[in-house]
C-alpha cells in the first residue's frame, strides 16, 4: 500500500515526511501544541507511524488517518541488534540506525541525535547494532537548573557561547551549551579511538547549535530519523 506520510512522534515535536512514489519530497515539524495543524495536513491519508511519546497520540491518529504500518520493537530490522532491553528501545533510534546503514553500508557508524535527549547509537561494519548512550539535551539541562535551584532563571539555548560567562545568564548559557558540545566531542573522540574509519552522522532538532567542522568524518542529516523510519517500513513490506 502506498505511504503518503511518515509521522514521528517525538518528546517535543511531531516530525513528518511527505512522500510520492516512495520518495520523501517535503518535511514538516510541528510542536505538540500544533496537533490540529498536523491533523489537517495528514487527515484521511495513509501513514507510517512511530511514537516515543504518549499512547494517546496513536488513538488520535487512528481516528483521523489510516495507519498502514507502526514502527515498533516487533518489526524486522535490517541489522542485528545486541540491545538487551528491546521493549524500551526508542524507534527513533532504530530509524537512525536503519538510515545510517543505507548511507554507509558495512562501515562503522556513530549517529548523534541532538534533541530533547542527546542520543549516541553505534553500528559496526558487520551490520551489528551495539547500543549507545543517552543523556539530557540542552533544554532539559536549562530546565533542571531552574527547577533544582531557588534563584537561577529559566534560559534558552543559543549558538553564541564562549568558555567564560561574564554574567549569570552567560554563565548558564555557556555552561549548558559548551558543556553539551564538550560532551559530544569527547564521546566522538572515544569512539574514534576504538573503531577505525568511523563515520559520524549528526541529526536532531538542536544540532544546529553546534559546529563540528574540525572533523572531516562528520555528515549532517536533519531528516535522518524520518528516512530511517521509511526504510524500516519498506524493509518490512517488500
matplotlib code that plots the C-alpha trace (Angstrom):
import matplotlib.pyplot as plt

x = [0.0, 1.3, 2.5, 1.6, 3.3, 5.8, 5.0, 7.5, 6.0, 8.9, 9.1, 9.0, 7.8, 6.0, 8.3, 6.6, 7.7, 5.5, 6.1, 5.4, 6.3, 8.2, 10.4, 10.5, 9.5, 8.9, 9.3, 7.5, 8.0, 5.1, 5.3, 2.9, 0.5, 0.1, -1.5, -4.6, -2.5, -0.8, -4.1, -5.3, -2.2, -2.5, -6.2, -7.6, -4.1, -2.0, 0.7, 3.7, 3.7, 6.4, 5.8, 8.1, 5.6, 2.2, -0.1, -3.0, -1.4, -1.8, -5.6, -5.9, -4.1, -6.1, -9.3, -8.1, -5.8, -5.2, -2.1, -0.7, 2.4, 3.5, 7.3, 7.7, 10.0, 8.1, 9.1, 12.0, 15.2, 17.8, 20.6, 21.5, 20.7, 22.6, 20.4, 19.3, 16.1, 14.3, 11.0, 12.2, 14.3, 13.0, 12.1, 13.6, 17.0, 16.1, 15.2, 18.5, 20.4, 18.4, 19.2, 22.8, 23.4, 21.7, 24.0, 27.2, 26.8, 29.3, 31.1, 31.5, 28.9, 28.1, 24.8, 24.5, 20.9, 20.7, 17.2, 15.2, 17.9, 21.3, 21.5, 24.5, 24.0, 26.7, 26.5, 29.7, 30.9, 29.5, 25.9, 25.6, 23.9, 25.9, 23.8, 24.9, 24.3, 21.5, 22.0, 19.9, 19.6, 20.1, 16.6, 16.4, 19.6, 18.3, 15.0, 16.9, 18.9, 15.6, 13.7, 16.6, 17.6, 16.0, 17.3, 18.5, 16.3, 15.0, 17.0, 17.0, 19.8, 21.7, 24.5, 26.7, 28.5, 32.0, 34.1, 33.8, 30.5, 30.6, 27.1, 24.8, 22.9, 26.1, 27.4, 24.3, 24.0, 27.7, 27.9, 25.0, 25.7, 29.5, 29.1, 27.0, 29.4, 32.4, 30.4, 29.5, 33.0, 34.6, 32.3, 33.0, 36.8, 36.4, 34.5, 37.1, 39.9, 38.2, 36.8, 38.7, 37.4, 34.4, 31.7, 29.7, 26.2, 24.7, 21.0, 18.2, 16.3, 19.1, 22.0, 22.3, 23.6, 26.9, 29.7, 32.0, 33.8, 37.1, 36.2, 36.2, 34.3, 31.0, 28.0, 24.8, 21.3, 18.5, 15.8, 17.8, 15.1, 12.3, 14.5, 15.2, 11.5, 10.6, 13.4, 12.1, 8.6, 10.0, 12.1, 9.1, 6.5, 8.6]
y = [0.0, 3.5, 5.5, 9.2, 10.4, 9.2, 10.6, 10.5, 11.5, 12.8, 14.1, 17.7, 17.8, 15.9, 15.3, 14.5, 13.5, 13.7, 11.0, 10.4, 7.1, 6.1, 9.2, 11.9, 15.2, 17.5, 17.5, 19.3, 19.9, 20.8, 21.5, 19.4, 22.3, 22.4, 19.0, 20.3, 21.7, 18.4, 16.5, 18.9, 18.1, 14.3, 13.7, 10.7, 9.7, 6.5, 7.0, 5.1, 5.9, 5.9, 7.1, 7.7, 10.0, 9.1, 6.3, 8.8, 10.1, 6.8, 6.9, 10.4, 9.4, 6.2, 8.3, 10.7, 8.6, 5.1, 3.8, 1.3, 0.5, 1.0, 1.1, -0.7, -3.3, -6.2, -5.5, -6.9, -4.8, -4.7, -5.3, -7.5, -5.9, -6.6, -4.3, -6.1, -4.1, -4.0, -3.3, 0.2, 0.9, 4.0, 3.5, 6.9, 5.3, 2.3, 4.6, 6.4, 3.2, 2.0, 5.2, 5.1, 1.6, 2.7, 5.7, 3.9, 0.1, -2.2, 0.7, 1.7, 4.5, 6.6, 8.5, 11.5, 12.7, 16.1, 16.8, 16.5, 13.9, 13.5, 10.0, 8.2, 5.0, 2.8, 0.1, -1.7, -2.7, -6.2, -4.7, -5.3, -2.6, -2.4, 0.2, 3.6, 6.4, 8.7, 12.0, 15.1, 17.5, 21.3, 22.3, 19.6, 21.0, 24.5, 23.3, 21.3, 24.3, 26.3, 23.5, 22.4, 25.9, 28.8, 31.7, 30.7, 31.7, 29.5, 30.3, 29.1, 27.8, 30.0, 29.4, 32.2, 30.8, 31.0, 29.3, 32.1, 33.7, 37.3, 37.3, 34.7, 34.5, 34.0, 31.5, 29.3, 29.6, 29.0, 26.2, 24.3, 24.7, 24.4, 21.5, 19.7, 20.5, 19.2, 16.0, 15.3, 15.9, 13.9, 10.9, 11.1, 11.0, 7.9, 6.1, 7.2, 5.8, 2.4, 2.0, 2.5, 4.7, 5.8, 7.8, 10.1, 11.4, 14.4, 14.8, 16.2, 19.4, 21.1, 20.0, 23.4, 24.9, 23.1, 23.3, 20.3, 21.5, 20.5, 16.9, 15.7, 12.4, 14.1, 14.2, 16.2, 14.9, 16.7, 14.2, 11.1, 9.6, 10.1, 8.5, 5.6, 5.0, 4.9, 2.4, 0.2, 0.3, -0.7, -3.4, -5.0, -4.7, -5.5]
z = [0.0, -0.9, 2.0, 2.0, 5.2, 7.7, 11.2, 14.0, 17.4, 19.5, 23.0, 21.9, 18.3, 15.5, 12.6, 9.3, 5.8, 2.8, 0.2, -3.5, -5.2, -2.0, -2.2, 0.5, -1.2, 1.8, 5.6, 8.4, 12.1, 14.5, 18.2, 20.3, 20.7, 16.9, 16.7, 14.9, 12.1, 11.7, 11.6, 8.9, 6.8, 7.0, 7.5, 5.6, 4.3, 4.7, 7.3, 8.7, 12.4, 15.1, 18.7, 21.6, 23.4, 24.9, 23.7, 23.4, 20.2, 18.4, 19.2, 17.7, 14.5, 14.2, 14.3, 11.5, 9.3, 8.1, 9.9, 7.5, 9.4, 13.0, 13.7, 17.0, 18.5, 17.0, 13.4, 11.4, 11.3, 8.5, 11.1, 14.0, 17.4, 20.5, 22.6, 25.7, 26.5, 23.2, 24.9, 25.9, 22.8, 21.1, 17.4, 16.6, 17.4, 15.3, 12.4, 12.8, 12.5, 9.5, 7.7, 8.7, 7.2, 4.0, 3.8, 4.9, 4.4, 6.0, 7.9, 11.5, 12.0, 15.0, 15.0, 17.3, 17.6, 19.4, 20.6, 23.9, 24.8, 23.2, 21.8, 20.6, 18.6, 17.0, 14.4, 13.3, 9.9, 10.4, 10.5, 14.2, 16.3, 19.6, 21.5, 22.7, 25.2, 26.3, 28.2, 28.8, 25.9, 26.0, 27.0, 29.7, 31.2, 31.3, 32.9, 35.5, 36.6, 37.0, 38.8, 41.1, 42.4, 44.1, 42.1, 38.7, 35.8, 33.0, 29.9, 26.3, 24.1, 21.6, 19.1, 20.5, 23.5, 25.0, 27.6, 30.2, 31.1, 32.4, 33.9, 35.4, 32.1, 30.2, 32.7, 32.5, 28.7, 28.1, 30.7, 29.2, 25.5, 25.8, 28.2, 25.7, 22.9, 25.0, 26.0, 22.4, 21.1, 23.9, 23.2, 19.4, 20.2, 22.3, 19.6, 17.0, 19.2, 19.3, 15.8, 12.6, 9.8, 11.8, 10.1, 12.3, 11.4, 13.2, 13.3, 15.6, 16.2, 18.3, 16.1, 14.5, 17.8, 17.3, 14.8, 14.4, 11.3, 12.8, 12.0, 8.4, 9.1, 10.2, 8.0, 8.8, 8.0, 9.6, 8.4, 9.2, 11.5, 9.0, 6.3, 8.6, 9.6, 6.0, 5.3, 8.1, 6.5, 3.1, 4.6, 6.3, 3.5, 0.4]

ax = plt.figure().add_subplot(projection="3d")
ax.plot(x, y, z, "-o")
ax.set_aspect("equal")
plt.show()
